[in-house]
Amino acid sequence: MIVIKNGYIKTMAGKDIENGQIIIEEGKIKAVGKDLDIPADAEVIDADGLIVSPGFVDGHCHIGMWEEGIGFEGSDGNEDTEPITPQLRAIDAINPMDQSFTDAIEGGVTTAITGPGSANVIGGTFLAMKTYGKRVDDMVIKDPVAMKIAFGENPKRVYDEQHKSPVTRMAIAALLRETLYEAKEYKEDLDASIEDPDKKPDFDLKLDALLPVMRKEIPLKAHAHRADDIFTALRIAKEFDLDITLDHCTEGHLIAEELKEAGKSCFIGPTFGSRTKYELKNKSFETPKVLYDSGIKIAIITDSNVIPIQHIPMCAGMAVKAGLPEEEGWKSITINPAEITGIADRVGSIEAGKDADIAIFKGNPLLDVDYETAMTIIGGRIVYKNKKVIA
């Protein structure tokens, strides 16, 4: 049993608690509050003068898919040999021994939603995982959590170089529609075969992988920067009555009213860095504020390795500097991505019954350049301790 005491607790489930206490038992949060009954045999962590928060959650990244400091040998995020690959699963490519996981832990990032890149129109499934462990199977929170799809420049560029379709936005949309229509028919035939086995279709790995999407068990996770691409993603999701999240959403601030009407959640980023392609020309840290003001649930992302995952609080802090309320900055990298991804029953806030995934900081990681991570706890286990900060 572990007890954290005297810290300033940002629960993300209500009001902050000054000089609060957290009791951790068997990997779960047993209790949180003030003046708790602390067992005499508990390991006590004194967080006096420190901020205690849920471990950060990155709602869209590629950690473990492109390994640090390696070229082709460690590049496993884009199977850019055919544009439709829903059968691909991120779990089969992630290397949890990669340095990026150590960086995440030392930055207080305890959950990563990671998956394929955006070379393909349909890229495969994302999963939600803890950032600590040796075997990815043991780190999974939920798999799959979403099906990656992509619009705009990335698939156009990749397949133009190969002199094959799609090389236009029309073809991207057409290929996606064609595949979703086939998946719809596949699902209908499977459903009909319950009563009439003769109607059961031949097994198709690609279409079978899309069944959770067609059943609305997981959303499409749409890579879309430009406003017109965002609208195409929404148009197709509406045509097939599918759930969808808008990922990157770089020009979201230009179409906030329309996005509010659509009612879909947005993963915003990676906003830090240069405008490396045309569709990023309107990139702005004001986007989170504009969308939040419009009533849209937002999460801020690193798209790691684009931005190193440990700098996710910096990205939230830059959004706060641009006008996003500080509390919303905290939510954007804790409870909001957990809720959008469907894993908030386990992570994203400090509440009794949830996984004991907790980060402790000296200074405010959103506002202070010189903040330090004092400790990271995942599943009730201390996985990082900065002895310069905490005893």
VOGU-3710 file (C-alpha; in Angstrom, 3 decimals, decimal comma):
1> mivikngyik> 0,000/0,000/0,000  1,192/3,507/-0,898  -0,042/6,794/0,537  0,653/10,174/-1,049  0,154/13,011/1,425  0,413/16,809/1,673  0,271/17,390/-2,098  -1,871/19,776/-4,110  -4,085/17,242/-5,865  -5,594/18,038/-9,248
11> tmagkdieng> -8,218/15,310/-9,346  -9,724/16,230/-12,761  -12,954/14,919/-11,237  -14,034/18,026/-9,346  -12,257/20,565/-7,182  -8,551/20,508/-6,470  -7,590/19,321/-2,995  -4,962/21,216/-1,011  -2,860/19,135/1,384  -4,691/16,073/0,140
21> qiiieegkik> -4,095/12,379/0,491  -4,315/9,449/-1,894  -4,358/5,814/-0,793  -3,187/3,271/-3,372  -3,777/-0,435/-2,965  -3,260/-3,316/-5,394  -2,655/-0,979/-8,316  -5,843/1,031/-7,800  -6,765/4,277/-6,102  -8,542/3,215/-2,925
31> avgkdldipa> -9,368/6,675/-1,603  -8,636/10,365/-2,197  -9,426/13,297/0,060  -8,316/14,873/3,336  -7,835/13,383/6,802  -8,021/9,822/5,518  -7,377/6,838/7,771  -3,797/5,947/6,775  -2,679/2,403/7,603  0,414/2,250/9,806
41> daevidadgl> 2,251/-0,098/7,419  1,757/2,046/4,289  4,655/3,401/2,250  4,263/7,165/2,591  5,241/9,667/-0,083  5,399/13,225/1,193  4,361/15,529/-1,670  4,494/18,734/0,374  4,806/21,713/-1,974  4,262/19,541/-5,061
51> ivspgfvdgh> 1,433/19,137/-7,576  -0,131/15,681/-7,798  -2,082/14,983/-10,972  -3,384/12,100/-13,037  -0,719/10,768/-15,355  -0,892/12,575/-18,678  -2,805/10,956/-21,543  -1,678/11,575/-25,132  -4,750/11,011/-27,284  -2,937/10,683/-30,616
61> chigmweegi> 0,675/9,654/-31,011  2,866/7,056/-32,667  5,067/6,094/-29,732  6,806/2,778/-30,304  5,951/2,802/-34,023  8,897/4,944/-35,137  11,783/4,084/-32,859  14,102/6,790/-31,569  17,382/7,243/-33,441  16,677/4,523/-36,017
71> gfegsdgned> 15,854/4,821/-39,697  14,089/2,211/-41,797  14,859/-0,616/-39,351  12,678/0,979/-36,671  10,074/2,605/-38,907  6,919/0,505/-38,577  4,061/2,998/-38,697  3,168/3,202/-42,398  2,611/0,179/-44,641  2,663/2,445/-47,670
81> tepitpqlra> 2,399/-0,267/-50,315  -1,387/-0,161/-50,666  -3,795/2,561/-49,560  -6,415/0,381/-47,809  -5,014/-1,567/-44,841  -7,623/-1,782/-42,041  -6,309/-5,218/-41,071  -3,112/-3,741/-39,634  -2,866/-3,566/-35,841  -0,577/-1,190/-33,973
91> idainpmdqs> 0,012/-3,799/-31,277  2,075/-5,839/-33,739  4,540/-2,997/-34,384  5,087/-1,342/-30,999  8,472/-1,766/-29,329  7,988/-0,963/-25,619  11,765/-1,058/-25,139  12,143/2,117/-27,204  13,646/5,183/-25,549  10,428/7,143/-26,144
101> ftdaieggvt> 8,694/5,151/-23,405  11,372/6,132/-20,900  10,953/9,739/-22,011  7,191/9,451/-21,520  7,517/8,067/-18,014  10,029/10,719/-16,988  7,606/13,346/-18,323  4,630/12,040/-16,365  2,885/10,550/-19,422  1,296/7,303/-18,284
111> taitgpgsan> -1,130/6,546/-21,137  -0,571/6,713/-24,884  -3,128/6,218/-27,636  -0,835/5,102/-30,422  -1,165/3,669/-33,894  -0,401/3,841/-37,609  0,573/6,960/-39,504  -1,280/8,779/-42,254  0,205/7,415/-45,471  -2,851/5,285/-46,180
121> viggtflamk> -6,514/6,150/-46,637  -7,230/3,455/-44,054  -4,185/2,702/-41,954  -5,224/0,217/-39,273  -6,168/0,240/-35,604  -4,954/2,372/-32,717  -4,757/1,071/-29,159  -4,588/2,634/-25,704  -1,684/1,486/-23,567  0,321/2,222/-20,458
131> tygkrvddmv> 3,806/3,587/-21,042  5,545/1,179/-18,659  6,299/-2,465/-19,326  8,344/-4,953/-21,308  5,580/-6,727/-23,225  2,998/-4,653/-25,039  0,267/-7,243/-24,405  0,567/-6,539/-20,685  0,450/-2,750/-21,201  -2,827/-2,597/-23,139
141> ikdpvamkia> -5,752/-0,663/-21,678  -8,018/-1,178/-24,678  -7,389/-2,598/-28,146  -8,634/-1,492/-30,556  -9,796/2,023/-29,679  -10,115/3,496/-33,178  -9,568/2,896/-36,906  -7,134/5,340/-38,495  -8,149/7,057/-41,728  -6,361/9,913/-43,500
151> fgenpkrvyd> -7,219/12,789/-45,808  -5,256/15,459/-47,605  -1,619/15,806/-48,489  -0,115/12,691/-46,897  -1,861/9,932/-48,892  -1,772/12,153/-52,001  2,000/12,542/-51,741  2,754/8,904/-50,892  0,794/7,453/-53,807  1,671/10,165/-56,296
161> eqhkspvtrm> 5,296/9,114/-55,796  4,234/5,552/-56,657  2,156/6,678/-59,655  -0,949/4,942/-58,321  -4,298/5,945/-56,847  -5,081/7,989/-54,810  -3,399/11,138/-56,065  -6,412/13,406/-55,559  -8,778/14,183/-52,690  -11,570/12,746/-54,851
171> aiaallretl> -9,842/9,372/-54,994  -9,132/9,360/-51,244  -12,840/9,835/-50,537  -13,855/7,328/-53,213  -11,562/4,592/-51,907  -12,816/5,144/-48,368  -16,448/5,055/-49,480  -15,912/1,911/-51,544  -14,336/0,087/-48,623  -16,962/1,222/-46,130
181> yeakeykedl> -19,716/0,130/-48,517  -18,105/-3,309/-48,815  -17,797/-3,485/-45,014  -21,465/-2,528/-44,658  -22,511/-5,358/-47,005  -20,155/-7,779/-45,216  -21,742/-6,902/-41,868  -25,274/-7,221/-43,277  -24,477/-10,658/-44,723  -22,963/-11,785/-41,407
191> dasiedpdkk> -26,023/-10,558/-39,524  -28,336/-12,335/-41,983  -26,344/-15,561/-41,647  -27,444/-15,884/-38,019  -30,860/-16,920/-39,341  -29,659/-18,297/-42,679  -26,136/-19,837/-42,586  -26,075/-19,967/-46,382  -25,759/-16,187/-46,437  -22,495/-16,192/-44,476
201> pdfdlkldal> -19,827/-14,462/-46,582  -16,321/-15,785/-47,132  -13,956/-14,494/-44,454  -12,251/-11,234/-45,443  -9,541/-9,995/-43,076  -9,821/-6,364/-44,170  -13,600/-6,187/-43,923  -13,626/-8,164/-40,693  -11,286/-5,568/-39,156  -13,849/-2,877/-40,002
211> lpvmrkeipl> -16,732/-4,588/-38,184  -16,113/-2,736/-34,878  -16,368/0,524/-36,852  -19,560/-0,503/-38,621  -21,063/-1,595/-35,289  -20,059/1,765/-33,754  -17,942/0,021/-31,137  -14,957/2,193/-32,098  -14,739/5,436/-34,089  -12,911/6,369/-37,224
221> kahahraddi> -9,847/8,383/-36,220  -9,580/10,937/-39,003  -6,272/12,601/-39,863  -7,508/15,921/-41,264  -5,736/19,279/-41,119  -7,486/21,478/-43,663  -11,094/22,639/-43,323  -12,237/20,965/-46,542  -10,693/17,659/-45,474  -12,398/17,925/-42,087
231> ftalriakef> -15,724/18,407/-43,831  -15,089/15,410/-46,105  -14,391/13,256/-43,051  -17,637/14,407/-41,450  -19,571/13,937/-44,699  -18,504/10,319/-45,088  -19,065/9,466/-41,420  -22,593/10,850/-41,731  -23,263/8,912/-44,944  -22,456/5,619/-43,210
241> dlditldhct> -23,735/6,601/-39,733  -20,353/6,061/-38,101  -18,654/7,547/-35,076  -15,618/9,713/-35,789  -13,033/11,875/-34,069  -11,253/14,736/-35,809  -7,517/14,421/-35,329  -5,084/17,323/-35,850  -7,972/19,640/-36,782  -5,458/22,350/-37,669
251> eghliaeelk> -8,002/24,673/-39,267  -10,680/23,908/-36,711  -10,678/27,493/-35,446  -11,788/28,638/-38,918  -14,890/26,424/-38,865  -15,763/26,346/-35,155  -19,472/27,016/-35,704  -19,780/24,121/-38,141  -17,808/21,799/-35,857  -20,048/22,698/-32,932
261> eagkscfigp> -23,035/21,675/-35,034  -21,328/18,396/-35,974  -20,751/17,635/-32,294  -17,562/15,613/-32,715  -14,548/15,683/-30,407  -11,216/17,034/-31,594  -7,618/15,980/-30,959  -5,594/19,131/-31,658  -1,929/19,171/-32,661  0,942/18,861/-33,175
271> tfgsrtkyel> 0,977/22,652/-32,996  4,535/23,300/-31,852  7,077/23,519/-34,677  7,289/24,875/-38,191  4,670/24,709/-40,937  6,246/21,859/-42,863  3,518/21,567/-45,519  0,858/23,728/-47,099  -2,091/22,342/-45,155  -0,466/23,604/-41,936
281> knksfetpkv> -0,380/27,237/-43,025  -3,137/28,232/-40,557  -1,691/26,308/-37,605  -2,242/28,217/-34,352  -2,163/27,649/-30,590  -5,438/29,614/-30,486  -7,320/26,658/-31,987  -7,965/24,921/-28,623  -9,439/28,098/-27,108  -11,693/28,796/-30,086
291> lydsgikiai> -13,042/25,245/-30,134  -13,428/25,124/-26,344  -15,330/28,427/-26,423  -17,622/26,820/-29,015  -18,484/23,984/-26,656  -16,385/21,299/-28,349  -14,535/18,725/-26,250  -10,829/18,972/-27,060  -7,651/17,082/-26,320  -4,156/18,355/-27,059
301> itdsnvipiq> -1,729/15,887/-28,639  1,957/15,607/-29,533  1,650/13,288/-32,542  4,899/11,893/-31,144  7,486/11,517/-32,576  6,611/14,851/-34,244  6,794/16,469/-30,817  8,556/14,343/-28,178  5,798/12,907/-26,015  7,225/14,216/-22,731
311> hipmcagmav> 6,519/17,776/-23,929  2,732/17,361/-23,957  2,309/19,726/-20,962  4,288/22,367/-22,875  1,799/22,081/-25,742  -1,097/22,488/-23,316  0,723/25,403/-21,708  1,148/27,156/-25,051  -2,599/26,807/-25,612  -3,174/28,334/-22,162
321> kaglpeeegw> -0,878/31,205/-23,093  -3,054/31,713/-26,212  -6,218/32,003/-24,125  -7,389/28,504/-23,171  -8,343/28,478/-19,445  -5,669/26,732/-17,405  -8,070/24,135/-16,011  -9,078/23,227/-19,558  -5,400/22,895/-20,409  -5,077/20,287/-17,676
331> ksitinpaei> -8,231/18,503/-18,855  -6,966/18,464/-22,440  -4,111/16,123/-21,489  -5,832/14,055/-18,780  -9,556/13,397/-18,523  -10,652/14,710/-21,949  -8,547/12,337/-24,086  -9,505/9,493/-21,742  -13,202/10,256/-22,174  -12,977/10,731/-25,945
341> tgiadrvgsi> -11,110/7,439/-26,288  -13,490/5,514/-24,029  -10,996/4,628/-21,289  -12,043/7,143/-18,609  -13,262/4,301/-16,403  -9,595/3,524/-15,783  -7,454/6,610/-16,361  -7,531/10,396/-16,718  -8,542/11,429/-13,189  -7,734/10,703/-9,562
351> eagkdadiai> -10,804/8,884/-8,266  -11,401/5,837/-6,116  -11,503/2,671/-8,203  -9,381/3,944/-11,079  -5,896/2,776/-11,988  -3,255/4,365/-9,802  -1,554/6,243/-12,655  -0,245/9,400/-11,030  2,401/12,047/-11,720  3,943/14,365/-9,140
361> fkgnplldvd> 5,572/17,648/-10,161  7,719/20,371/-8,666  6,276/23,456/-10,305  3,406/23,721/-12,736  4,190/21,681/-15,884  1,818/23,815/-17,984  3,125/27,199/-16,842  6,674/26,817/-15,530  9,592/26,280/-17,875  11,749/24,952/-15,023
371> yetamtiigg> 9,239/22,439/-13,620  10,466/18,936/-12,842  8,771/15,564/-12,691  9,288/14,292/-9,156  7,672/10,894/-9,506  5,590/8,781/-11,878  3,372/5,957/-10,670  1,727/3,486/-13,063  -0,608/0,798/-11,837  0,371/1,586/-8,268
381> rivyknkkvi> 4,045/1,018/-8,985  6,668/3,753/-8,728  8,305/3,629/-12,154  10,247/6,916/-11,969  11,634/8,856/-9,019  13,622/12,078/-9,219  15,705/11,903/-6,043  16,723/15,544/-6,441  13,106/16,556/-5,862  11,449/13,964/-3,671
391> a> 12,813/11,754/-0,911
//
